[in-house]
Amino acid sequence: MPDQFWVETLGCPKNQVDSDKLTGTLLADGMAPAAGIDDADLVVVNTCAFIEEARQESVDTILELDQGRKAGSRLVVTGCMAERYGDELADALPEVSAVAPFGVPVTLGPTRARSRFDLLELPRPPATAPWAYVKVAEGCDRNCGFCAIPSFRGKQRSRARASIVAEVEALEVQEVVLVAQDLAAYGRDQGHGSRQIIPLVNEVAERVARVRLLYLYPSDLSDELIDTICATGVPYFDLSLQHVSPPLLRAMRRWGSGDTFVERIEAIRRREPDATFRSNFIVGYPGETEADHDALLGFIDRVQLDWCGFFAYSEEQGTHGATLGSKVPAGLRSDRLAELSEQQDAITAAKRDLLIGERLRVLVDREGEARSEREAPEIDGIIAVPADLTVGAFHDVKVVSALGPDLEAELVTS
């Protein structure tokens, strides 16, 4: 019987793609997936290090899996924490067999002496759902004041378009979700003289029923890119805004302002009234005043985003934000976070209520659970559908009720 492995993934969709490619490598090496932790000869934890909360979750998960693994198995830590902290992490966690930053060889099992963890171009196993994330680039060329990712993921490194398209074809899914640290900048590093996200989206859209884009920097949202997204039939705009106060955005080393963002969102809605919007905002960045917080509350009320995430600022070593004074106390950060979340929850629920009675085309992800073009997988609400609808197929349904972010729908028979 071949050695068995278990891969535990933490963090963002980009990490999930890395884990899929690691899984493909282990399968190609002759290993087999384990039914559970206690059956695995190799346990790999793909960690997240974006903020302190994510790092703590990664450490807690490592320790938990160490307790649950069988005697004699190997516990390997990879991902962002391994990349960022390396030897420090190995010293702090003697329970771990190896800490393997990307690109660093590590012994995995008897059939492959040393495997490299630079996963961007590796093949991946068949998709287990009717949708899949596809990572089009690694790293980031920006220098946002709150983000340490470029320090350990490096400069942007875009994949060849042919390689991405080949991966899309091999996955054989109905929906592809394109991801990168800075998605709209795809191809800028390849010497074309311009970004290549639009031709990439067009090529992917020729091969799958749905293509969705996550993580768009607002200054790169050109009219041509907006039109391209709308033409795919999935007018879903995930805009990385982070805040709306001009002074705070400058301190974050970010582009834009609340007024600029409002103008862009309204322009998209004039093109496509049914467009869906998601964004994320950092709460309590150094120097954030009550006026800044009120401006963000006002922006959220004005633009009525469909989906929104709020994150308390986490001071990251080596970033510009860590050098700033005027720290916002933790208690005040929490209060502001709660106020924003409560406001957005009400907006999201009201927008979902408006869909009651509407007819939607949905993709069934798993038994009894589906999504329309308005919902990205794993991060937005879902649509409960009859359990006998075919998984992996599209169906026309009518929304009959809403509960917070989720909907319930019945099959349309005529």
N, C-alpha and C positions, 0 to 999 in steps of 0.2 A: 504494500500500500504506500502511495507517495506521501511525503511530508505534507502537512496541512498548514494553512495560514489564515490569519484573521487581520483585517485592516480596519482600524477605527479612525473615522474622519471627523475633524473639528473645523469650525470656521466657515469660510465663504464658499460659494460655488466653484471658484477657481481651485480651491483645495480638493473639492470632490473630483474634478477632472484629473488632478494629479494622482489621487487615489485610484481612479479607474485605470490610469496608465500603469501605475505600480502593480495593480492586480493583473493586468495583461502581461506584464513582465514575469510575474511569479508563475502564472499559468504556463507561459512559454518555457519556463525553466523546469516544468514538470511537477510543480506543486499543485495542490488541490485546495479549494476553499473549505474551511472548517465550518461545522454546524454551529459551533459556539467557541467561546474563549477557552474553555477547559479542554477542548479537543485539539487546539492549535499547537503545532510545533514552533511556529513563528507568529508573534503578535507585533504588528506595526501600528504605531500611533502617529497619524499625520496631524500635527499640531497647528494652532493659530497663535500669533503673537501681536495682533493688531493693537489691542488695548489691554490694560491690566486685568480686567475681568476675563478676557479670553485666555490670557496666560495662566490665570489661576485655574480656570476650567481645564486647561490642558494638563497642568500638573496633577490636579485631582483625578483626572481620567487615567493618567499614567499609573498613579498609585493604586487606583481601584482595579485596573486590569492586572497589575502585578499580583494583587491578592487573589484574583480569580484564575490566573493561568496555571497550567499543569506543571508539575515538577519537570525540570530539564528543558523547558521551552525557552526560546529567546525572545526578549522584549526589545524592539528597536524603535527609536524615536526619530522621526523625520519632520519635514514641514518647516514652518516659519520660525518656531522656537529653536529648532536645531540649527537653522541657518543663522539666526541672530545671536544665539548665546553659546552654541557649540560646546567647548571644553567646560565652561562654567556650568552648563546644564548637566553634563556628564559627572562632574564633581559633586553636584548637589543631589543627584539621583543615582546612588550606587546600585539600586535595584535594576537599572537599565543595562542591557547587554551591549548596546551600541547606540551612539547618537550620530545620525547620518544626515548632514546637510546635503542639499542638492548638489550633484556633481562630484561628491566625495564617495569613493568606493567603500563598500561595506560587505562583509560576508553575510549572506542571507541563509543559505541552506546547502545541502550536500550536492545539489545538481548544478549550482552556479557559485563558483568560489567567491567572486566579487562582483556586485552589481552597482551600476551608477544610478544616481537619483536625479539626473537631469532629464525630466520627464516630458518636456514640451513636444518632442517629435516622436515619442514612442507610440506604438499601436495600443489600442485599448480593446477590452472584450466587448461582445455584443451588448447593446443596451438592454436593461431589464425593465424599462418603462417605455411608453410611447413617445417620450421626449428625452432630450439630453442636453447638458451644457457642452459647449465646445469652446475651448480657450484658444484665442487667436494670437495672443502675444504674452510675453512675460516681462516683468519689470515696469518701470515708469520713469519718465524724464522730468516730471514735475517736482516741485520742491515745496509742497504744502506744509504749512507751519506745524501741523498736528500729526503728520504721518511719517513714520520711520521706514516704510516699505522700500523706498529706493535704496536705503542703506544696506539692506540684506538681499533684496531681490534684484538689485542692479538696474541698469538702464533698460529702456524698452528694447525688446528683441522680438520682432514680429515674425510669425511663421509665413512660409510661402503660401500663396493663395491656393495653389494646386494641392498642397498637402492638407489644407483645411477642408477643401471640397472633397478630397478623397476620404477623409475621416467622416464627413457628413454622409456620404454615400454608403460607407461601410456600416454606419450605425443603424440604418434602415428604420428611422423614427419618423413620426408625423410632425414633430416640432423640434426645432433647434434653437437653443438660447445661447447667443454669442456673448462671451465674457472676456474681459481683460482688465488690468488695472486702469487703463485709459483707453477705452474701446474705440472712440472716434478717431484717435491718433494712430490706429492700425496702419502700418505700411510706411509711416513717416521716416522710419530708420532704414528703409530698403533702397534708398537712392532714386526713387521715382520722381522726386520733386514735389510730391503731393501725397496726401493721405489716400489710402486705398479702400476705406471702409465701404464706400458706395458700390464699387464693382464687386466687392466681396459679398455684400448683402444681396445684390442682384443674382449672383451665381448660386448662393445658397437657396434663395427663394425659388429658383428654378427646380430645385431638387426635393424640397419638403413643402408640406402644406402650410406650415407656419414657421416664420423666423422672427425671433424676438431679440432685442438688444438691451443689455444691462450695463450700467455705469457709463453714462455719457456726460462729459464735461461740458457745461452750458455754452462756453464760448465757441465750441466746435460744432454747435448745432446749426449748420447752414441751412438755407432754404432748400438746397438740393438734397441734403440728407433728410430733412423733414419730409419732402415729397417722396423720397425713396422708401422711407419707413411706412408712410401712409399707403404706398402702392403695394406693399406686401400683404395688406389686409389685416395687419396687426398694428394699429396706430397706438402703440404703447410706448410711452416716453419716460424712461428712468433717468432723471436728471440729478447729477451730483451737485447740489446747491450749497449745502453746509451752513449757510446763514444768509441774512438779507441786509445786515447793517454794513454800509460801505467801510467805515473805519475798522470794524471787526474783520471783515473779509480781507482788507489789506494786511491786517496783523496775521491772518491765516495764510497770507500770500496766495490769495485766491482772486479770481476775476468776478466782476459783476456787482449788482446791487438789487435790492428788492424791486425797484421800479423796472430795471432791465429785465429781470426774470418775469415780472407780470406781463410786460410787453411781449416777450417771447411766447409765453404760454397762451396769451390771448390770440396771438397771430396763428398759432397752431390750431386753436379751437375754431378760428374762422375758416381755416382750411378743412378741418375735420372735426365737426361738432361732437362726435362720439369718442374723441381721443381720450386715452387713459393716462394719468400722470402719477408717477411715484417719485419721491425724493427722500433724502436723509439730511438731518441737521444735527450739528454738534451744539450741546448746551453747556454753558459755563466755561467757554474758552477764556483764557486770561484777558482781563480788560472788559469782559461783557458787563454792561451796565443794565440797570432797570429799563432804560430807554431802548437799549438794543433788544432786550427780551420782549418788551411791548411791541417793538417793530416786527419781531418774528411772529408773535401772536396775531398781530394785525394782518400780516402777509398770509398766514395760514387760513384765517377767516376769509380773506378776500379771494384767494385763488381756488380754494376748495379742491385740494388735491384728493385723488381717489385713495392713495396709499401713502403712508409717510412713516419713517422711522426716526426716533430721537435717541441720541446717545450722549451720555454724560462725558465731558472732556476727560481724557486720560493723558497725563503728562508722560511723554515718551522721550527717553534719553537720546540726546543728539539732535533733537528737532528744535526749530526756532521757538516754538511755543514754550519749551522748557526753560528758555532764557528770559521770558517775559515776567514782569511783575504783575501786580493787581490780580492775584489769584482769586478766583471765586470760591468761597467756602463750600465744602462738600454738602452741607445741609441745604444751602441755597441752591446749589446745582440740582439736588434731588427735588426740591420744591418746584423749580422751574420746569424740570423734566416732567413731573407729574401733571402740572398745569397744561403743558403743551400736549401731552399724550391724551389727557381727558378731552381736550378740545378736538383733536384730530379723530379720536374714536367716535365722537358724535357726528363729525362730518362724514366719515367713512360709512357709518351705519345709515345716515340719511341718504347718501348716494346709493347705497345698496337697496334701500326701501323703494327708491324710484324705479328700480328694475322689476318690481313685482308686476306681473302681467305681460312682461316683455318676452318675445321669442328670441332665443339665443342658439347659436351653433356651438356645440361643446365637444371637446375631446375627452373621452373617458380615460383617466389615468390609471385607475384601479377600480375594483368592484364598488359601485355605489358612489364614486367620487369623480368629478369632472371639472373642467375649466373652459371658459370662453377666452376670447382674445384679451379680455380685461384683466385676467389673473395670471401672473407669472407663477411658475411652480415653486412650491416650498415657502415663498415669502408673502403671498397674498392669500385672500380668502379662497374658499372652494365652493363648488356647487354640488350639493347632494342630489343624486339621480337614482332612478330605479336600479336595483342590484342586477337585473338581467340584461342591462345594456352592455354591448360588447366592448371590452377593454381594448383600447388602441384604435377605436373607430370614432368617427364623428356622428353626432346625432343632433336633431333639432328638438329643443325642449322649450317649455314655457315655465317661467319663474312663478312659483305659487306662494313663496314666503321668504322672509329674510330674518336672520338673527345675527346682529352685529356685522361682522365682515363676511359671513357665509350666507349662501342662498340654498333654497330647496326648489327643485324643478321636476316637472313631469314630462314624459315623452309626448311630442306632438305627432299625432297619427295622420293628420291630413293637411 
